[in-house]
Amino acid sequence: MNNVAPQVSVIVPVFNRVRVVGRAIDSALAQSVHDLEVIVVDDASTDGTRAIVEAYTDTRVKYLRHEKNLYAAAARNTGMSLAQGDYIAFLDSDDEWLPEKLRLQIGILEQAGPDWGCVYGGARIFKNAQPNAVVYRPLKEGELLREFLTSQIVIWTPTFLFRRECLDVVGSMDVALKRSEDRDFYIRMLSHYKLAKIGQPVANIFLDTMKSLADVSLASRQMLLNKHRHLLDELGWVTRRHAYGIQWMLQAEQYFVEKRPGMGMLYVVKSLAKYPFLPLKRYLAMAYKLGKSVWPAM
């Protein structure tokens, strides 16, 4: 029996994804880096997800199940607690990696010093089953805490990889957060480590923006901002107001997508009161979603 630890641990949290979880697992197994383990943590699915995962005969696939639905943070924590790899990467069960993802990112970190704890990459974003993707290419790297807090950079979770030893400093995900648990984790990671980049897409991400999650997201945003208020204070008055302004604007947009324009406008006003100098593209995105909310045929 081979007890040698793999180079990479892939954490796949899943809940009722019977139709797509196989695509995610296949994309991990198809990586040009073969020395990996795929830890699938089933968060109490009821739709046959278990049968799909357990049908894999590849010994690199490991299946664990929560008997109660504990949400994404707990599922990822379960996976990380069992991870044996030198590196850990997250893969959402409805997304997929491109074949060179791990090789490119591991190569970057192996050439970097220990203060470079993590790496993110580009992504092809498919929204609401649309056939055409929006391509995101990261441009910045280094000490990026301020930029991340003010949403000047985006870390798409399936593009993120980090050294397992970072967990000793950063800790696990916050299970009190039903949403934004990954954002909280990245804030703590970027408080201690530099972030490297891969400028090209390394994942296909399939977004469903029509889920009714705005109220859950609001509670998580408020909790997240309160939790990291000390960091925002340390970074200065402007950064703190900028961070609040962008989060309230994103919350407004989420309400508009859910056809709740009244709640959306409330958070537009809150955003403007905090920081009226967001980039023009943010206001254009908000205006478009507001228009779709009020005039669906727009």
C-alpha positions as CSV (number, residue, x, y, z in Angstrom):
1,M,0.0,0.0,0.0
2,N,1.3,3.4,-1.0
3,N,1.2,5.8,1.9
4,V,3.2,8.6,0.2
5,A,1.4,11.9,0.5
6,P,0.2,13.5,-2.8
7,Q,1.5,16.8,-4.0
8,V,-2.0,18.4,-4.2
9,S,-5.2,18.0,-2.2
10,V,-8.3,19.0,-4.2
11,I,-11.3,19.9,-2.0
12,V,-14.7,19.5,-3.7
13,P,-17.7,20.4,-1.5
14,V,-21.0,19.2,-3.0
15,F,-24.7,19.4,-2.2
16,N,-27.2,18.0,-4.6
17,R,-25.1,18.3,-7.8
18,V,-25.8,14.9,-9.3
19,R,-25.8,16.3,-12.8
20,V,-22.5,18.2,-12.7
21,V,-20.3,16.9,-10.0
22,G,-18.8,14.3,-12.4
23,R,-17.6,17.1,-14.7
24,A,-15.8,18.7,-11.8
25,I,-14.1,15.5,-10.6
26,D,-13.2,14.5,-14.2
27,S,-11.5,17.9,-14.7
28,A,-9.4,17.3,-11.5
29,L,-8.4,13.8,-12.6
30,A,-7.5,15.1,-16.1
31,Q,-4.9,17.5,-14.7
32,S,-1.4,17.3,-16.2
33,V,-0.3,17.0,-12.5
34,H,-1.3,13.4,-11.6
35,D,0.0,13.4,-8.1
36,L,-3.1,14.5,-6.3
37,E,-6.1,13.4,-4.2
38,V,-9.6,14.6,-4.8
39,I,-11.5,14.8,-1.5
40,V,-15.3,15.1,-2.2
41,V,-17.2,16.2,0.8
42,D,-20.9,15.5,0.4
43,D,-22.9,18.0,2.5
44,A,-25.9,15.6,3.0
45,S,-27.0,15.5,-0.6
46,T,-30.4,13.8,-1.2
47,D,-30.3,13.5,-5.0
48,G,-28.0,10.6,-5.9
49,T,-24.7,12.5,-5.7
50,R,-23.2,9.8,-3.6
51,A,-23.8,7.1,-6.2
52,I,-22.0,9.3,-8.8
53,V,-18.9,9.8,-6.7
54,E,-18.7,6.3,-5.4
55,A,-18.8,4.9,-8.9
56,Y,-15.2,6.3,-9.5
57,T,-12.7,3.5,-9.4
58,D,-9.7,5.9,-9.4
59,T,-8.2,5.6,-5.9
60,R,-7.3,9.2,-5.9
61,V,-11.0,10.0,-5.4
62,K,-12.0,10.0,-1.7
63,Y,-15.6,10.4,-0.6
64,L,-16.9,11.7,2.7
65,R,-20.4,12.6,3.8
66,H,-21.9,14.9,6.3
67,E,-25.1,13.4,7.7
68,K,-26.5,16.9,8.2
69,N,-26.2,19.9,5.8
70,L,-23.6,22.2,7.4
71,Y,-22.9,24.5,4.4
72,A,-19.9,25.2,2.3
73,A,-17.5,26.4,5.0
74,A,-17.9,23.2,7.1
75,A,-17.6,21.0,4.0
76,R,-14.3,22.7,3.0
77,N,-13.0,22.5,6.6
78,T,-13.7,18.7,6.6
79,G,-11.7,18.4,3.4
80,M,-8.9,20.5,4.6
81,S,-8.6,18.6,7.9
82,L,-8.0,15.4,5.9
83,A,-5.8,17.0,3.2
84,Q,-2.3,15.4,2.8
85,G,-0.9,17.4,-0.1
86,D,1.7,20.1,0.1
87,Y,-0.8,22.3,-1.7
88,I,-4.6,22.7,-1.4
89,A,-6.9,23.8,-4.1
90,F,-10.7,24.4,-4.1
91,L,-13.0,23.2,-6.9
92,D,-16.7,23.9,-6.7
93,S,-18.8,20.9,-7.7
94,D,-20.5,22.8,-10.6
95,D,-17.3,24.2,-12.1
96,E,-14.3,22.6,-13.9
97,W,-10.6,23.2,-14.3
98,L,-8.6,23.5,-17.4
99,P,-5.9,20.8,-17.8
100,E,-2.8,22.9,-16.9
101,K,-4.3,24.7,-13.9
102,L,-2.4,22.9,-11.2
103,R,0.9,22.6,-13.1
104,L,1.0,26.3,-13.8
105,Q,0.1,27.4,-10.2
106,I,2.4,24.9,-8.5
107,G,5.2,26.0,-10.7
108,I,4.7,29.6,-9.7
109,L,4.8,28.9,-6.0
110,E,7.7,26.5,-6.2
111,Q,9.8,29.4,-7.7
112,A,8.5,31.9,-5.1
113,G,9.6,32.5,-1.5
114,P,7.6,31.3,1.5
115,D,6.0,34.8,1.9
116,W,4.1,34.0,-1.4
117,G,1.5,31.7,0.2
118,C,-1.1,31.5,-2.5
119,V,-1.9,32.0,-6.2
120,Y,-5.0,32.8,-8.2
121,G,-5.8,32.7,-11.9
122,G,-8.0,33.8,-14.7
123,A,-11.4,32.2,-15.5
124,R,-14.0,31.9,-18.2
125,I,-17.3,32.9,-16.6
126,F,-20.5,31.5,-18.0
127,K,-23.6,33.1,-16.5
128,N,-27.0,31.5,-16.4
129,A,-26.3,28.8,-19.0
130,Q,-25.3,31.3,-21.6
131,P,-23.0,29.8,-24.3
132,N,-20.6,32.7,-24.4
133,A,-18.1,33.4,-21.5
134,V,-16.8,36.6,-20.0
135,V,-13.0,36.1,-19.5
136,Y,-11.4,37.4,-16.3
137,R,-7.7,37.9,-16.3
138,P,-6.0,38.9,-13.1
139,L,-3.4,41.7,-13.5
140,K,-2.1,42.3,-10.0
141,E,0.0,40.2,-7.6
142,G,1.9,40.8,-4.4
143,E,0.6,42.4,-1.2
144,L,-3.1,42.8,-2.2
145,L,-5.1,43.0,1.0
146,R,-6.2,46.6,0.3
147,E,-7.1,45.8,-3.3
148,F,-9.1,42.7,-2.3
149,L,-11.0,44.5,0.5
150,T,-12.1,47.2,-2.0
151,S,-12.9,44.6,-4.7
152,Q,-10.2,45.9,-7.1
153,I,-9.3,42.2,-7.6
154,V,-11.5,39.1,-7.7
155,I,-10.5,35.7,-6.5
156,W,-12.7,33.1,-8.1
157,T,-12.6,30.2,-5.7
158,P,-11.9,27.4,-8.3
159,T,-8.8,29.4,-9.4
160,F,-7.2,29.5,-5.9
161,L,-4.4,27.3,-4.7
162,F,-2.3,27.7,-1.5
163,R,0.4,26.0,0.5
164,R,-1.1,23.7,3.1
165,E,1.2,25.1,5.8
166,C,-0.6,28.4,5.5
167,L,-3.5,26.8,7.5
168,D,-1.3,26.9,10.6
169,V,-1.3,30.7,10.4
170,V,-4.7,31.5,8.8
171,G,-6.9,28.8,10.3
172,S,-10.0,27.1,8.8
173,M,-13.1,28.7,7.3
174,D,-15.6,30.4,9.5
175,V,-18.7,28.2,9.7
176,A,-20.8,31.1,11.0
177,L,-20.8,32.4,7.4
178,K,-23.3,30.8,5.1
179,R,-22.1,33.0,2.3
180,S,-18.8,34.9,1.8
181,E,-16.9,32.2,3.8
182,D,-14.3,32.0,1.0
183,R,-13.9,35.8,1.0
184,D,-13.3,35.8,4.7
185,F,-10.7,33.1,4.2
186,Y,-8.9,35.1,1.5
187,I,-8.9,38.3,3.7
188,R,-7.1,36.3,6.4
189,M,-4.8,34.7,3.9
190,L,-3.8,38.1,2.3
191,S,-3.3,39.6,5.7
192,H,-0.2,37.3,6.1
193,Y,0.9,36.3,2.6
194,K,1.5,37.6,-0.9
195,L,-0.7,36.5,-3.7
196,A,0.8,35.3,-7.0
197,K,-1.1,35.3,-10.3
198,I,-1.6,33.2,-13.5
199,G,-2.9,35.7,-16.1
200,Q,-4.6,33.2,-18.3
201,P,-7.9,31.3,-17.6
202,V,-7.4,28.1,-15.5
203,A,-11.1,27.3,-14.9
204,N,-14.6,27.4,-16.4
205,I,-17.0,28.8,-13.9
206,F,-20.8,28.4,-14.3
207,L,-22.7,31.0,-12.4
208,D,-26.4,31.0,-11.6
209,T,-27.2,34.6,-10.7
210,M,-31.0,33.9,-10.3
211,K,-30.8,32.1,-7.0
212,S,-32.8,33.9,-4.2
213,L,-29.9,34.4,-1.9
214,A,-29.8,38.2,-1.4
215,D,-31.0,38.1,2.2
216,V,-28.5,35.4,3.1
217,S,-25.8,37.4,1.4
218,L,-26.7,40.5,3.2
219,A,-26.4,38.9,6.6
220,S,-23.0,37.5,5.6
221,R,-21.8,40.8,4.2
222,Q,-22.6,42.6,7.4
223,M,-20.9,39.9,9.5
224,L,-17.9,40.0,7.3
225,L,-17.5,43.8,7.5
226,N,-17.9,43.8,11.2
227,K,-15.4,40.9,11.6
228,H,-12.7,42.7,9.7
229,R,-13.4,46.3,10.9
230,H,-10.0,46.3,12.6
231,L,-8.3,45.7,9.3
232,L,-10.3,48.4,7.6
233,D,-9.4,50.8,10.3
234,E,-5.7,50.0,10.0
235,L,-5.8,50.6,6.3
236,G,-7.4,54.0,6.8
237,W,-10.6,56.0,6.6
238,V,-10.8,56.0,2.7
239,T,-10.2,52.3,2.4
240,R,-12.9,51.5,5.0
241,R,-15.5,53.6,3.3
242,H,-14.5,52.3,-0.1
243,A,-14.9,48.7,1.2
244,Y,-18.4,49.4,2.6
245,G,-19.4,51.3,-0.5
246,I,-18.6,48.5,-2.9
247,Q,-20.2,45.8,-0.7
248,W,-23.5,47.8,-0.4
249,M,-23.5,48.4,-4.2
250,L,-23.0,44.7,-4.9
251,Q,-25.8,43.9,-2.4
252,A,-28.0,46.4,-4.3
253,E,-27.3,44.6,-7.6
254,Q,-28.2,41.3,-6.0
255,Y,-31.6,42.6,-5.0
256,F,-32.1,44.0,-8.5
257,V,-31.4,40.6,-10.0
258,E,-34.0,39.1,-7.7
259,K,-36.5,41.7,-8.9
260,R,-36.6,43.6,-5.6
261,P,-35.9,47.2,-6.7
262,G,-37.0,48.8,-3.5
263,M,-34.5,46.9,-1.4
264,G,-31.9,47.5,-4.1
265,M,-32.3,51.2,-4.1
266,L,-32.0,51.2,-0.3
267,Y,-28.5,49.8,-0.7
268,V,-27.6,52.1,-3.6
269,V,-28.3,55.0,-1.2
270,K,-26.2,53.3,1.5
271,S,-23.4,52.8,-0.9
272,L,-23.4,56.4,-2.1
273,A,-23.4,57.6,1.5
274,K,-20.3,55.6,2.2
275,Y,-18.3,56.1,-1.0
276,P,-19.7,57.8,-4.1
277,F,-16.5,57.4,-6.1
278,L,-16.8,53.8,-7.3
279,P,-15.6,53.0,-10.8
280,L,-18.0,54.0,-13.6
281,K,-18.4,50.4,-14.7
282,R,-19.9,49.6,-11.3
283,Y,-22.6,52.3,-11.7
284,L,-23.3,51.1,-15.2
285,A,-23.7,47.5,-14.0
286,M,-26.0,48.7,-11.3
287,A,-28.1,50.8,-13.7
288,Y,-28.5,47.9,-16.1
289,K,-29.6,45.5,-13.4
290,L,-32.0,48.1,-12.0
291,G,-33.5,48.6,-15.5
292,K,-33.9,44.8,-15.9
293,S,-35.6,44.7,-12.4
294,V,-38.1,47.4,-13.3
295,W,-38.5,46.6,-17.0
296,P,-37.8,42.9,-17.5
297,A,-38.0,43.2,-21.3
298,M,-35.1,45.6,-21.3
